[in-house]
Amino acid sequence: MDLVWNETNISSGNHSPNLGERSADHIIRSIWLSVVFAFGTVGNVLLFSVILRKGRITNVTNLFNLNLAIADLVRIFLFIPVYLFYSAYDSWPVELDLAGCKSVFLILQNSLTVSILTLLFMSIERFRAVVHPLKKQMSIRVARCLVVVSWFLGFIASVWYSIAVTLVTNDDGHTHCQPGSKGTFVTTSLLLLILGTQWLPGAAFTITYMRIILKLRRDGVIKPSDVSQSSQNRHRRNLRAARILVIEVLFFLGCLYPFYHYSLATAMGDGESPGLLSREGTVIFCMMITFSLTNPFCHILLNSEFREDVRRIFQQIKSGLGNRTIRNWSEIHLPGWHVHRDKETSGQNEERHNTTGSGK
């Protein structure tokens, strides 16, 4: 398999004109991705904890949310440290070499494919629950099979993507890790896989969510004749669910579609595709990783039940730390404590013996 690379793309896409601009770009990347790392980790771990706290993994929606949280954490913990190290030195880390280059893109593409396929499965499950509530709903067994399918398809697509990436050194000695195949069987297959596992599921997910949103907004209108408290609560829940879906669709379109376009352009061997460290590439990759904040923060900001569960978790942690502190304080041994303790114990035993003797 011949790997062909446009050297002009390397020099124009990844190489900055001067050190000042490189430093400014690296500062922007560091601030942006550090915020995403902190909030993404906390948000997804909280979502993970709330789902597992009461054994709610038997719920179909919670199972899909758990799968999304795992995929988000994989991207956060893997991609952000490597990308910032890459940005700091304006060159691919020597320690990772070609194997690391292929592995990083394999895991990154795998987690992204899992996310979009999981969103597609969630949209199908929600569509049946909202639009066709009287029909048979998705079972937890089917949901588990779909989770396995999402990781399997993600692995297949990501393996093909990792085969296409390579390390190339430009004129100034900087090494870059980017897809570099052109006009081969690999790129043709990769193009079809990207369309089948990213673009088509994304389009189907967006259309399905738009239909659900329209249905929820129609049901969220309170009729004058329907003033019962339960009906009003149901209408409010529908409007809240519609807002969550709108946010998820907007974040998906704004954060992931630019990256999917980038993946498609590189798979087609487009010489004009931006480099990872170019300013356009920085926005594309930072927006892609920012998508990891969407699911947990939709729950935190718009789901009162989720916020209540989070508050209970923090209360349990606080009370547990307080009790542990009290127990540990009673076990603290100061210098000479054992001497005073022995004297106190012997004095109590002697007093008890005298009392017993006088009683006799």
Steps between C-alpha positions, in 0.01 A plus 500: 500500500652828389451800726504828314505836677480856381803672651339839445220397733748418775687827477193717465272307731715428803799733483440845651691801358668597824550397859267769635202374305577140596513600868171690477330209325634255760368718785155507341504122456621445856231721659221362283587133544584534871150635564351215296716246685395626844128545436473201268658270755285625789178502297539155349619345827193648675276362227676165534454505879132598492416219256687235700396633841162328511558229245325696225701331228195278434331804341551528121559877497741481793693220329546718192598798718755282676645395164523866395679589825757223447569614142531864616746411776710295259536804270570736788768290670672391180481781248542815712839414660647376169369798302635753752840329503493503120410870507771595751782366284335561161593141417363153561643351825803286424403260780175408324655447156292357214332237718380770738378711208287215368379398849388852595296542182364146534365566849384852414302391195366199688360713782352753256328227299366347822361841603315566175365145476384516862326832430332334203380208713381743769305699242328182379412399856369848585308524173311179576435610858372848405336456159380139537460446876248216462727286287754256638801690633868416479604242759815515712625186326477666158668813642794295627540340159497844338773620738717206393422575134601864542844405634548232235416733211709773658796266520466396135483861378783615727733216394458607139562863597815410697638315197469819298694725742875538487786712633652756264793734570484841332787726391566650845533159667159492669314167489123487459242223530223532242314288247722485194359238265374603160333307223537156658264221597543606864376854442209382286388261773562765765283746310212252498548420870499867598180555303339189647605537865507879543312699237195277448443427873549870573243601240253233619552603864439868416182431300362266766567749781335780301185289468506425872547870580201597289288232668606609850435866426151419375432292811655772718223748418255501789140492385253727685281201581792301641601674822573204728829504687616171353436625146688822565794303641499276193497802270793656687697175477437488126622856453810428710572187298458701179752759621752226581459349154538840331826561688633154410420551130658847492815379677523205266470717190741762634763272655511177302399580144812715438714208618305256284558730203872507588509119517322477167737751337811319621359163391444642152860624489405869495825696502322805645394329823640683806773358722440406863692802629371758252246746633219340307615158616515627859136612485392172337671274754417714804134516400503123448626438853262766640211278392594279797337763726160483333338196660597558866428873496161455336414286800658737753339817363160370390428186703392578857488131597862459391603807703325357805687170460829689470418697816434175688830355380690802630311483831594134540863577418502789749338296778731207428810720522369656823444164667839377384665812642334444836604135512854581396525779762416252777782276376771768501791412731696798630859464634493334844131417459554133574668584835207713618255247365670216690494702825133589447410137433693369803339765723152402383575131561630573855194710582271229369686240712468712814132556440442130452696418815307746713174365365593154615 
